[in-house]
């Protein structure tokens, strides 16, 4: 089955949107990873009593 020009354009547009969404998701995953590392670092620096109070909230 051969695609006509309009179908090719629509397909390429969808492909471009998919690639952009993949990039956005990768960026969000990286942001989450950095945030989790910061939380872990901060939680290890907190004194034990304060640490428990913050985690309970």
C-alpha distance matrix in Angstrom:
0.0 3.8 6.6 9.6 13.0 14.3 11.7 12.4 16.0 16.0 14.4 17.0 19.7 19.1 19.1 22.4 23.9 23.2 24.9 27.8 28.3 28.4 31.1 33.0 33.1 34.3 37.0 38.1 38.4 40.5 42.7 43.2 44.1 46.6 48.1 48.6 50.3 52.6 53.5 54.2 56.4 58.2 58.8 60.3 62.7 64.0 67.2 66.7 68.3 66.2 63.1 63.5 64.2 61.0 58.8 60.4 59.2
3.8 0.0 3.8 6.5 9.7 11.6 9.5 9.7 13.4 14.0 12.8 14.9 17.7 17.8 17.9 20.7 22.6 22.4 23.8 26.5 27.4 27.8 30.1 32.0 32.6 33.7 36.1 37.5 38.0 39.9 42.0 42.9 43.9 46.1 47.7 48.4 50.0 52.2 53.2 54.1 56.1 57.9 58.7 60.3 62.4 63.8 67.1 66.9 68.5 66.3 63.2 63.8 64.4 61.0 59.1 60.7 59.5
6.6 3.8 0.0 3.8 6.6 8.0 5.7 6.2 9.7 10.3 9.5 11.7 14.2 14.6 15.0 17.6 19.4 19.6 21.1 23.5 24.6 25.3 27.5 29.2 30.0 31.3 33.5 34.8 35.7 37.5 39.4 40.4 41.6 43.7 45.1 46.1 47.8 49.7 50.8 51.9 53.9 55.5 56.4 58.1 60.1 61.4 64.8 64.7 66.1 63.8 60.8 61.5 61.9 58.5 56.7 58.3 56.9
9.6 6.5 3.8 0.0 3.8 5.6 5.4 6.3 8.8 10.1 10.6 12.4 14.4 15.5 16.4 18.4 20.1 21.0 22.5 24.5 25.8 26.9 28.8 30.3 31.5 33.0 34.8 36.2 37.4 39.1 40.8 42.0 43.4 45.2 46.6 47.8 49.5 51.2 52.4 53.7 55.5 57.0 58.1 59.9 61.8 63.0 66.5 66.5 67.8 65.3 62.5 63.2 63.4 60.0 58.3 60.0 58.3
13.0 9.7 6.6 3.8 0.0 3.8 5.4 5.1 6.3 8.7 9.8 10.6 12.3 14.3 15.2 16.5 18.4 19.9 21.0 22.6 24.4 25.7 27.1 28.6 30.2 31.6 33.1 34.7 36.1 37.6 39.1 40.7 42.1 43.7 45.1 46.5 48.1 49.7 51.0 52.5 54.1 55.5 56.8 58.6 60.3 61.6 65.1 65.3 66.7 64.0 61.3 62.2 62.3 58.8 57.3 59.1 57.3
14.3 11.6 8.0 5.6 3.8 0.0 3.8 5.4 5.2 6.2 8.6 9.9 10.6 12.4 14.2 15.4 16.6 18.4 20.0 21.2 22.6 24.4 26.0 27.0 28.6 30.4 31.8 33.0 34.6 36.4 37.6 39.0 40.7 42.3 43.4 44.9 46.8 48.2 49.3 51.0 52.7 53.9 55.1 57.1 58.8 59.9 63.4 63.6 64.7 62.0 59.4 60.2 60.1 56.6 55.2 56.8 54.9
11.7 9.5 5.7 5.4 5.4 3.8 0.0 3.8 5.4 5.0 6.0 8.5 9.7 10.5 12.1 14.1 15.3 16.3 18.2 19.9 20.9 22.4 24.4 25.6 26.7 28.5 30.2 31.3 32.7 34.6 36.0 37.2 38.7 40.6 41.8 43.0 44.9 46.5 47.5 49.0 50.9 52.2 53.3 55.2 57.0 58.1 61.6 61.6 62.8 60.3 57.5 58.2 58.3 54.9 53.2 54.8 53.1
12.4 9.7 6.2 6.3 5.1 5.4 3.8 0.0 3.8 5.5 5.0 6.1 8.5 9.8 10.3 12.1 14.2 15.1 16.3 18.3 19.8 20.9 22.5 24.2 25.5 26.9 28.6 30.1 31.4 33.0 34.6 36.0 37.3 39.1 40.5 41.8 43.4 45.1 46.4 47.7 49.4 50.9 52.1 53.9 55.7 57.0 60.5 60.6 62.0 59.5 56.7 57.6 57.8 54.3 52.7 54.5 52.9
16.0 13.4 9.7 8.8 6.3 5.2 5.4 3.8 0.0 3.8 5.4 5.1 6.1 8.6 9.8 10.5 12.3 14.2 15.3 16.5 18.3 19.9 21.2 22.5 24.3 25.8 27.1 28.6 30.2 31.7 33.0 34.6 36.2 37.7 39.0 40.6 42.2 43.6 45.0 46.6 48.1 49.4 50.8 52.7 54.2 55.5 59.1 59.4 60.6 58.0 55.3 56.3 56.3 52.7 51.4 53.2 51.3
16.0 14.0 10.3 10.1 8.7 6.2 5.0 5.5 3.8 0.0 3.8 5.5 5.1 6.2 8.6 9.9 10.6 12.3 14.3 15.4 16.5 18.4 20.1 21.0 22.5 24.4 25.8 26.9 28.5 30.4 31.6 32.8 34.6 36.3 37.3 38.8 40.7 42.1 43.2 44.8 46.6 47.8 48.9 51.0 52.7 53.7 57.2 57.4 58.5 55.9 53.2 54.0 54.0 50.5 49.0 50.6 48.8
14.4 12.8 9.5 10.6 9.8 8.6 6.0 5.0 5.4 3.8 0.0 3.8 5.4 5.2 6.1 8.6 9.9 10.5 12.3 14.3 15.3 16.4 18.5 19.9 20.9 22.6 24.4 25.6 26.8 28.7 30.3 31.4 32.9 34.8 36.1 37.2 39.0 40.7 41.8 43.2 45.0 46.5 47.5 49.4 51.2 52.4 55.9 55.9 57.3 54.8 51.9 52.7 53.0 49.5 47.9 49.6 48.0
17.0 14.9 11.7 12.4 10.6 9.9 8.5 6.1 5.1 5.5 3.8 0.0 3.8 5.4 4.9 6.1 8.6 9.7 10.4 12.3 14.1 15.2 16.6 18.3 19.8 21.0 22.6 24.3 25.6 27.1 28.7 30.2 31.5 33.1 34.6 36.1 37.6 39.2 40.6 42.0 43.5 45.1 46.4 48.1 49.8 51.2 54.7 55.0 56.4 53.8 51.0 52.1 52.3 48.7 47.3 49.3 47.6
19.7 17.7 14.2 14.4 12.3 10.6 9.7 8.5 6.1 5.1 5.4 3.8 0.0 3.8 5.4 5.1 6.2 8.6 9.9 10.6 12.3 14.3 15.5 16.5 18.4 20.1 21.2 22.6 24.4 25.9 27.1 28.7 30.3 31.8 33.0 34.6 36.4 37.7 38.9 40.6 42.2 43.4 44.8 46.7 48.3 49.5 53.0 53.4 54.6 51.9 49.2 50.3 50.2 46.7 45.4 47.2 45.3
19.1 17.8 14.6 15.5 14.3 12.4 10.5 9.8 8.6 6.2 5.2 5.4 3.8 0.0 3.8 5.4 5.1 6.1 8.6 9.9 10.5 12.3 14.3 15.2 16.3 18.3 19.9 20.9 22.4 24.3 25.6 26.8 28.5 30.3 31.3 32.7 34.6 36.1 37.1 38.7 40.5 41.8 42.9 44.9 46.6 47.7 51.2 51.3 52.5 49.9 47.2 48.0 48.1 44.6 43.1 44.8 43.1
19.1 17.9 15.0 16.4 15.2 14.2 12.1 10.3 9.8 8.6 6.1 4.9 5.4 3.8 0.0 3.8 5.5 5.1 6.2 8.7 9.8 10.5 12.5 14.3 15.3 16.6 18.5 20.0 21.0 22.7 24.5 25.7 27.0 28.8 30.3 31.5 33.1 34.9 36.1 37.4 39.1 40.7 41.8 43.6 45.4 46.7 50.2 50.4 51.8 49.3 46.5 47.5 47.8 44.3 42.7 44.7 43.2
22.4 20.7 17.6 18.4 16.5 15.4 14.1 12.1 10.5 9.9 8.6 6.1 5.1 5.4 3.8 0.0 3.8 5.4 5.1 6.2 8.6 9.9 10.7 12.4 14.3 15.4 16.7 18.5 20.0 21.3 22.7 24.5 25.8 27.2 28.7 30.3 31.8 33.2 34.7 36.3 37.7 39.1 40.6 42.3 43.9 45.3 48.9 49.3 50.7 48.0 45.3 46.5 46.7 43.1 41.8 43.9 42.2
23.9 22.6 19.4 20.1 18.4 16.6 15.3 14.2 12.3 10.6 9.9 8.6 6.2 5.1 5.5 3.8 0.0 3.8 5.5 5.1 6.2 8.6 9.9 10.4 12.2 14.2 15.3 16.4 18.3 20.0 21.0 22.5 24.3 25.8 26.8 28.4 30.3 31.6 32.7 34.5 36.1 37.3 38.6 40.6 42.2 43.3 46.8 47.1 48.4 45.7 43.0 44.1 44.1 40.5 39.2 41.1 39.3
23.2 22.4 19.6 21.0 19.9 18.4 16.3 15.1 14.2 12.3 10.5 9.7 8.6 6.1 5.1 5.4 3.8 0.0 3.8 5.4 5.1 6.2 8.7 9.8 10.5 12.3 14.2 15.2 16.4 18.4 19.9 21.0 22.5 24.4 25.6 26.8 28.6 30.3 31.3 32.7 34.6 36.0 37.1 38.9 40.8 42.0 45.4 45.5 46.9 44.4 41.5 42.5 42.8 39.3 37.7 39.7 38.1
24.9 23.8 21.1 22.5 21.0 20.0 18.2 16.3 15.3 14.3 12.3 10.4 9.9 8.6 6.2 5.1 5.5 3.8 0.0 3.8 5.4 5.0 6.3 8.7 9.9 10.6 12.5 14.3 15.4 16.7 18.5 20.1 21.1 22.8 24.4 25.8 27.2 28.9 30.3 31.6 33.1 34.8 36.1 37.7 39.4 40.9 44.4 44.7 46.4 43.8 41.0 42.2 42.6 39.0 37.6 39.9 38.4
27.8 26.5 23.5 24.5 22.6 21.2 19.9 18.3 16.5 15.4 14.3 12.3 10.6 9.9 8.7 6.2 5.1 5.4 3.8 0.0 3.8 5.4 5.1 6.2 8.6 9.9 10.6 12.3 14.3 15.4 16.6 18.4 20.0 21.2 22.6 24.3 25.9 27.1 28.6 30.3 31.7 33.0 34.5 36.3 37.8 39.1 42.7 43.2 44.6 41.9 39.2 40.6 40.7 37.0 35.9 38.1 36.4
28.3 27.4 24.6 25.8 24.4 22.6 20.9 19.8 18.3 16.5 15.3 14.1 12.3 10.5 9.8 8.6 6.2 5.1 5.4 3.8 0.0 3.8 5.4 5.0 6.1 8.5 9.8 10.4 12.2 14.1 15.2 16.4 18.2 19.9 20.9 22.3 24.3 25.7 26.7 28.4 30.2 31.4 32.5 34.5 36.2 37.3 40.8 41.0 42.3 39.7 37.0 38.0 38.2 34.6 33.2 35.3 33.6
28.4 27.8 25.3 26.9 25.7 24.4 22.4 20.9 19.9 18.4 16.4 15.2 14.3 12.3 10.5 9.9 8.6 6.2 5.0 5.4 3.8 0.0 3.8 5.4 5.1 6.1 8.6 9.9 10.5 12.3 14.3 15.3 16.5 18.4 19.9 21.0 22.6 24.5 25.7 26.9 28.6 30.3 31.3 33.0 34.9 36.3 39.7 39.9 41.5 39.1 36.1 37.3 37.8 34.3 32.7 35.0 33.7
31.1 30.1 27.5 28.8 27.1 26.0 24.4 22.5 21.2 20.1 18.5 16.6 15.5 14.3 12.5 10.7 9.9 8.7 6.3 5.1 5.4 3.8 0.0 3.8 5.5 5.1 6.2 8.7 9.9 10.6 12.4 14.3 15.3 16.6 18.4 19.9 21.2 22.7 24.4 25.7 27.0 28.6 30.1 31.7 33.3 34.8 38.4 38.9 40.6 38.0 35.2 36.7 37.1 33.5 32.3 34.8 33.4
33.0 32.0 29.2 30.3 28.6 27.0 25.6 24.2 22.5 21.0 19.9 18.3 16.5 15.2 14.3 12.4 10.4 9.8 8.7 6.2 5.0 5.4 3.8 0.0 3.8 5.4 5.1 6.2 8.6 9.9 10.5 12.4 14.2 15.4 16.5 18.3 20.0 21.2 22.5 24.3 25.8 26.9 28.4 30.3 31.8 33.0 36.6 37.1 38.5 35.7 33.1 34.5 34.6 30.9 29.8 32.2 30.5
33.1 32.6 30.0 31.5 30.2 28.6 26.7 25.5 24.3 22.5 20.9 19.8 18.4 16.3 15.3 14.3 12.2 10.5 9.9 8.6 6.1 5.1 5.5 3.8 0.0 3.8 5.4 5.0 6.1 8.6 9.8 10.5 12.2 14.3 15.2 16.4 18.4 20.0 20.9 22.4 24.3 25.6 26.6 28.5 30.4 31.5 35.0 35.1 36.6 34.1 31.2 32.4 32.7 29.2 27.7 30.0 28.6
34.3 33.7 31.3 33.0 31.6 30.4 28.5 26.9 25.8 24.4 22.6 21.0 20.1 18.3 16.6 15.4 14.2 12.3 10.6 9.9 8.5 6.1 5.1 5.4 3.8 0.0 3.8 5.5 5.1 6.2 8.7 9.9 10.5 12.4 14.2 15.3 16.6 18.5 20.0 21.0 22.6 24.4 25.6 27.1 28.9 30.5 34.0 34.3 36.1 33.7 30.7 32.2 32.8 29.3 27.8 30.5 29.4
37.0 36.1 33.5 34.8 33.1 31.8 30.2 28.6 27.1 25.8 24.4 22.6 21.2 19.9 18.5 16.7 15.3 14.2 12.5 10.6 9.8 8.6 6.2 5.1 5.4 3.8 0.0 3.8 5.5 5.1 6.2 8.7 9.8 10.6 12.3 14.2 15.4 16.6 18.3 19.9 21.1 22.5 24.2 25.9 27.2 28.8 32.4 33.1 34.7 32.0 29.3 31.0 31.4 27.7 26.7 29.5 28.1
38.1 37.5 34.8 36.2 34.7 33.0 31.3 30.1 28.6 26.9 25.6 24.3 22.6 20.9 20.0 18.5 16.4 15.2 14.3 12.3 10.4 9.9 8.7 6.2 5.0 5.5 3.8 0.0 3.8 5.4 5.0 6.2 8.6 9.9 10.5 12.2 14.2 15.3 16.4 18.2 19.9 20.9 22.2 24.3 25.8 26.9 30.5 30.9 32.3 29.6 26.9 28.3 28.6 24.9 23.8 26.3 24.8
38.4 38.0 35.7 37.4 36.1 34.6 32.7 31.4 30.2 28.5 26.8 25.6 24.4 22.4 21.0 20.0 18.3 16.4 15.4 14.3 12.2 10.5 9.9 8.6 6.1 5.1 5.5 3.8 0.0 3.8 5.5 5.1 6.2 8.7 9.8 10.5 12.3 14.3 15.2 16.4 18.3 19.9 20.8 22.5 24.5 25.8 29.2 29.4 31.1 28.8 25.7 27.1 27.8 24.3 22.7 25.4 24.5
40.5 39.9 37.5 39.1 37.6 36.4 34.6 33.0 31.7 30.4 28.7 27.1 25.9 24.3 22.7 21.3 20.0 18.4 16.7 15.4 14.1 12.3 10.6 9.9 8.6 6.2 5.1 5.4 3.8 0.0 3.8 5.4 5.0 6.2 8.5 9.8 10.6 12.4 14.2 15.3 16.5 18.3 19.8 21.2 22.8 24.5 28.1 28.6 30.6 28.1 25.2 27.1 27.9 24.3 23.1 26.2 25.3
42.7 42.0 39.4 40.8 39.1 37.6 36.0 34.6 33.0 31.6 30.3 28.7 27.1 25.6 24.5 22.7 21.0 19.9 18.5 16.6 15.2 14.3 12.4 10.5 9.8 8.7 6.2 5.0 5.5 3.8 0.0 3.8 5.4 5.2 6.1 8.6 9.9 10.6 12.2 14.2 15.3 16.4 18.1 20.0 21.3 22.6 26.3 27.0 28.6 25.9 23.2 25.1 25.5 21.8 21.0 24.0 22.6
43.2 42.9 40.4 42.0 40.7 39.0 37.2 36.0 34.6 32.8 31.4 30.2 28.7 26.8 25.7 24.5 22.5 21.0 20.1 18.4 16.4 15.3 14.3 12.4 10.5 9.9 8.7 6.2 5.1 5.4 3.8 0.0 3.8 5.5 5.1 6.0 8.6 9.8 10.4 12.1 14.1 15.2 16.1 18.2 20.0 21.0 24.5 24.8 26.3 23.8 20.9 22.4 23.0 19.4 18.1 21.0 20.0
44.1 43.9 41.6 43.4 42.1 40.7 38.7 37.3 36.2 34.6 32.9 31.5 30.3 28.5 27.0 25.8 24.3 22.5 21.1 20.0 18.2 16.5 15.3 14.2 12.2 10.5 9.8 8.6 6.2 5.0 5.4 3.8 0.0 3.8 5.4 5.1 6.2 8.7 9.9 10.5 12.3 14.2 15.2 16.6 18.6 20.2 23.6 23.9 25.9 23.7 20.6 22.4 23.5 20.1 18.7 21.9 21.4
46.6 46.1 43.7 45.2 43.7 42.3 40.6 39.1 37.7 36.3 34.8 33.1 31.8 30.3 28.8 27.2 25.8 24.4 22.8 21.2 19.9 18.4 16.6 15.4 14.3 12.4 10.6 9.9 8.7 6.2 5.2 5.5 3.8 0.0 3.8 5.4 5.1 6.2 8.7 9.9 10.5 12.3 14.1 15.4 16.7 18.6 22.2 23.1 25.1 22.6 19.8 22.2 23.0 19.4 18.8 22.2 21.5
48.1 47.7 45.1 46.6 45.1 43.4 41.8 40.5 39.0 37.3 36.1 34.6 33.0 31.3 30.3 28.7 26.8 25.6 24.4 22.6 20.9 19.9 18.4 16.5 15.2 14.2 12.3 10.5 9.8 8.5 6.1 5.1 5.4 3.8 0.0 3.8 5.4 5.1 6.2 8.6 9.8 10.5 12.1 14.2 15.4 16.5 20.2 21.0 22.6 19.8 17.2 19.3 19.8 16.1 15.6 18.8 17.9
48.6 48.4 46.1 47.8 46.5 44.9 43.0 41.8 40.6 38.8 37.2 36.1 34.6 32.7 31.5 30.3 28.4 26.8 25.8 24.3 22.3 21.0 19.9 18.3 16.4 15.3 14.2 12.2 10.5 9.8 8.6 6.0 5.1 5.4 3.8 0.0 3.8 5.4 5.1 6.1 8.5 9.8 10.4 12.2 14.3 15.4 18.8 19.0 20.9 18.7 15.5 17.4 18.4 15.1 13.8 17.1 16.9
50.3 50.0 47.8 49.5 48.1 46.8 44.9 43.4 42.2 40.7 39.0 37.6 36.4 34.6 33.1 31.8 30.3 28.6 27.2 25.9 24.3 22.6 21.2 20.0 18.4 16.6 15.4 14.2 12.3 10.6 9.9 8.6 6.2 5.1 5.4 3.8 0.0 3.8 5.5 5.1 6.1 8.6 9.8 10.7 12.5 14.5 17.9 18.5 20.9 18.8 15.8 18.2 19.6 16.4 15.5 19.2 19.2
52.6 52.2 49.7 51.2 49.7 48.2 46.5 45.1 43.6 42.1 40.7 39.2 37.7 36.1 34.9 33.2 31.6 30.3 28.9 27.1 25.7 24.5 22.7 21.2 20.0 18.5 16.6 15.3 14.3 12.4 10.6 9.8 8.7 6.2 5.1 5.4 3.8 0.0 3.8 5.4 5.0 6.0 8.4 9.9 10.7 12.4 16.1 17.3 19.3 16.8 14.3 17.1 17.9 14.6 14.5 18.2 17.8
53.5 53.2 50.8 52.4 51.0 49.3 47.5 46.4 45.0 43.2 41.8 40.6 38.9 37.1 36.1 34.7 32.7 31.3 30.3 28.6 26.7 25.7 24.4 22.5 20.9 20.0 18.3 16.4 15.2 14.2 12.2 10.4 9.9 8.7 6.2 5.1 5.5 3.8 0.0 3.8 5.5 5.1 5.9 8.5 9.9 10.6 14.1 14.8 16.5 14.0 11.2 13.6 14.5 11.1 10.8 14.4 14.2
54.2 54.1 51.9 53.7 52.5 51.0 49.0 47.7 46.6 44.8 43.2 42.0 40.6 38.7 37.4 36.3 34.5 32.7 31.6 30.3 28.4 26.9 25.7 24.3 22.4 21.0 19.9 18.2 16.4 15.3 14.2 12.1 10.5 9.9 8.6 6.1 5.1 5.4 3.8 0.0 3.8 5.5 5.1 6.2 8.7 10.2 13.3 13.6 16.0 14.2 11.0 13.4 15.2 12.4 11.4 15.2 15.9
56.4 56.1 53.9 55.5 54.1 52.7 50.9 49.4 48.1 46.6 45.0 43.5 42.2 40.5 39.1 37.7 36.1 34.6 33.1 31.7 30.2 28.6 27.0 25.8 24.3 22.6 21.1 19.9 18.3 16.5 15.3 14.1 12.3 10.5 9.8 8.5 6.1 5.0 5.5 3.8 0.0 3.8 5.5 5.3 6.5 9.0 12.3 13.6 16.2 14.3 11.7 14.8 16.4 13.8 13.7 17.5 18.1
58.2 57.9 55.5 57.0 55.5 53.9 52.2 50.9 49.4 47.8 46.5 45.1 43.4 41.8 40.7 39.1 37.3 36.0 34.8 33.0 31.4 30.3 28.6 26.9 25.6 24.4 22.5 20.9 19.9 18.3 16.4 15.2 14.2 12.3 10.5 9.8 8.6 6.0 5.1 5.5 3.8 0.0 3.8 5.4 5.1 6.4 10.1 11.8 13.8 11.3 9.2 12.6 13.6 10.9 11.6 15.3 15.5
58.8 58.7 56.4 58.1 56.8 55.1 53.3 52.1 50.8 48.9 47.5 46.4 44.8 42.9 41.8 40.6 38.6 37.1 36.1 34.5 32.5 31.3 30.1 28.4 26.6 25.6 24.2 22.2 20.8 19.8 18.1 16.1 15.2 14.1 12.1 10.4 9.8 8.4 5.9 5.1 5.5 3.8 0.0 3.8 5.4 5.3 8.4 9.0 11.1 9.2 6.2 9.3 10.9 8.7 8.7 12.4 13.4
60.3 60.3 58.1 59.9 58.6 57.1 55.2 53.9 52.7 51.0 49.4 48.1 46.7 44.9 43.6 42.3 40.6 38.9 37.7 36.3 34.5 33.0 31.7 30.3 28.5 27.1 25.9 24.3 22.5 21.2 20.0 18.2 16.6 15.4 14.2 12.2 10.7 9.9 8.5 6.2 5.3 5.4 3.8 0.0 3.8 5.6 7.9 8.6 11.8 10.8 8.1 11.1 13.4 11.9 11.8 15.3 16.8
62.7 62.4 60.1 61.8 60.3 58.8 57.0 55.7 54.2 52.7 51.2 49.8 48.3 46.6 45.4 43.9 42.2 40.8 39.4 37.8 36.2 34.9 33.3 31.8 30.4 28.9 27.2 25.8 24.5 22.8 21.3 20.0 18.6 16.7 15.4 14.3 12.5 10.7 9.9 8.7 6.5 5.1 5.4 3.8 0.0 3.8 6.5 8.9 11.6 10.1 8.6 12.3 13.8 12.4 13.4 16.7 17.7
64.0 63.8 61.4 63.0 61.6 59.9 58.1 57.0 55.5 53.7 52.4 51.2 49.5 47.7 46.7 45.3 43.3 42.0 40.9 39.1 37.3 36.3 34.8 33.0 31.5 30.5 28.8 26.9 25.8 24.5 22.6 21.0 20.2 18.6 16.5 15.4 14.5 12.4 10.6 10.2 9.0 6.4 5.3 5.6 3.8 0.0 3.8 6.3 8.2 6.3 5.5 9.2 10.3 9.4 10.9 13.8 14.9
67.2 67.1 64.8 66.5 65.1 63.4 61.6 60.5 59.1 57.2 55.9 54.7 53.0 51.2 50.2 48.9 46.8 45.4 44.4 42.7 40.8 39.7 38.4 36.6 35.0 34.0 32.4 30.5 29.2 28.1 26.3 24.5 23.6 22.2 20.2 18.8 17.9 16.1 14.1 13.3 12.3 10.1 8.4 7.9 6.5 3.8 0.0 3.8 5.7 5.5 5.9 8.8 10.2 10.7 12.2 14.4 16.0
66.7 66.9 64.7 66.5 65.3 63.6 61.6 60.6 59.4 57.4 55.9 55.0 53.4 51.3 50.4 49.3 47.1 45.5 44.7 43.2 41.0 39.9 38.9 37.1 35.1 34.3 33.1 30.9 29.4 28.6 27.0 24.8 23.9 23.1 21.0 19.0 18.5 17.3 14.8 13.6 13.6 11.8 9.0 8.6 8.9 6.3 3.8 0.0 3.8 5.6 5.0 6.4 8.9 10.1 10.7 12.5 14.9
68.3 68.5 66.1 67.8 66.7 64.7 62.8 62.0 60.6 58.5 57.3 56.4 54.6 52.5 51.8 50.7 48.4 46.9 46.4 44.6 42.3 41.5 40.6 38.5 36.6 36.1 34.7 32.3 31.1 30.6 28.6 26.3 25.9 25.1 22.6 20.9 20.9 19.3 16.5 16.0 16.2 13.8 11.1 11.8 11.6 8.2 5.7 3.8 0.0 3.8 5.4 5.4 6.6 9.0 10.3 11.0 13.3
66.2 66.3 63.8 65.3 64.0 62.0 60.3 59.5 58.0 55.9 54.8 53.8 51.9 49.9 49.3 48.0 45.7 44.4 43.8 41.9 39.7 39.1 38.0 35.7 34.1 33.7 32.0 29.6 28.8 28.1 25.9 23.8 23.7 22.6 19.8 18.7 18.8 16.8 14.0 14.2 14.3 11.3 9.2 10.8 10.1 6.3 5.5 5.6 3.8 0.0 3.8 5.4 5.1 6.3 8.7 10.0 11.2
63.1 63.2 60.8 62.5 61.3 59.4 57.5 56.7 55.3 53.2 51.9 51.0 49.2 47.2 46.5 45.3 43.0 41.5 41.0 39.2 37.0 36.1 35.2 33.1 31.2 30.7 29.3 26.9 25.7 25.2 23.2 20.9 20.6 19.8 17.2 15.5 15.8 14.3 11.2 11.0 11.7 9.2 6.2 8.1 8.6 5.5 5.9 5.0 5.4 3.8 0.0 3.8 5.5 5.3 6.2 8.7 10.4
63.5 63.8 61.5 63.2 62.2 60.2 58.2 57.6 56.3 54.0 52.7 52.1 50.3 48.0 47.5 46.5 44.1 42.5 42.2 40.6 38.0 37.3 36.7 34.5 32.4 32.2 31.0 28.3 27.1 27.1 25.1 22.4 22.4 22.2 19.3 17.4 18.2 17.1 13.6 13.4 14.8 12.6 9.3 11.1 12.3 9.2 8.8 6.4 5.4 5.4 3.8 0.0 3.8 5.5 5.2 6.1 9.0
64.2 64.4 61.9 63.4 62.3 60.1 58.3 57.8 56.3 54.0 53.0 52.3 50.2 48.1 47.8 46.7 44.1 42.8 42.6 40.7 38.2 37.8 37.1 34.6 32.7 32.8 31.4 28.6 27.8 27.9 25.5 23.0 23.5 23.0 19.8 18.4 19.6 17.9 14.5 15.2 16.4 13.6 10.9 13.4 13.8 10.3 10.2 8.9 6.6 5.1 5.5 3.8 0.0 3.8 5.6 5.2 6.8
61.0 61.0 58.5 60.0 58.8 56.6 54.9 54.3 52.7 50.5 49.5 48.7 46.7 44.6 44.3 43.1 40.5 39.3 39.0 37.0 34.6 34.3 33.5 30.9 29.2 29.3 27.7 24.9 24.3 24.3 21.8 19.4 20.1 19.4 16.1 15.1 16.4 14.6 11.1 12.4 13.8 10.9 8.7 11.9 12.4 9.4 10.7 10.1 9.0 6.3 5.3 5.5 3.8 0.0 3.8 5.4 5.5
58.8 59.1 56.7 58.3 57.3 55.2 53.2 52.7 51.4 49.0 47.9 47.3 45.4 43.1 42.7 41.8 39.2 37.7 37.6 35.9 33.2 32.7 32.3 29.8 27.7 27.8 26.7 23.8 22.7 23.1 21.0 18.1 18.7 18.8 15.6 13.8 15.5 14.5 10.8 11.4 13.7 11.6 8.7 11.8 13.4 10.9 12.2 10.7 10.3 8.7 6.2 5.2 5.6 3.8 0.0 3.8 5.5
60.4 60.7 58.3 60.0 59.1 56.8 54.8 54.5 53.2 50.6 49.6 49.3 47.2 44.8 44.7 43.9 41.1 39.7 39.9 38.1 35.3 35.0 34.8 32.2 30.0 30.5 29.5 26.3 25.4 26.2 24.0 21.0 21.9 22.2 18.8 17.1 19.2 18.2 14.4 15.2 17.5 15.3 12.4 15.3 16.7 13.8 14.4 12.5 11.0 10.0 8.7 6.1 5.2 5.4 3.8 0.0 3.8
59.2 59.5 56.9 58.3 57.3 54.9 53.1 52.9 51.3 48.8 48.0 47.6 45.3 43.1 43.2 42.2 39.3 38.1 38.4 36.4 33.6 33.7 33.4 30.5 28.6 29.4 28.1 24.8 24.5 25.3 22.6 20.0 21.4 21.5 17.9 16.9 19.2 17.8 14.2 15.9 18.1 15.5 13.4 16.8 17.7 14.9 16.0 14.9 13.3 11.2 10.4 9.0 6.8 5.5 5.5 3.8 0.0
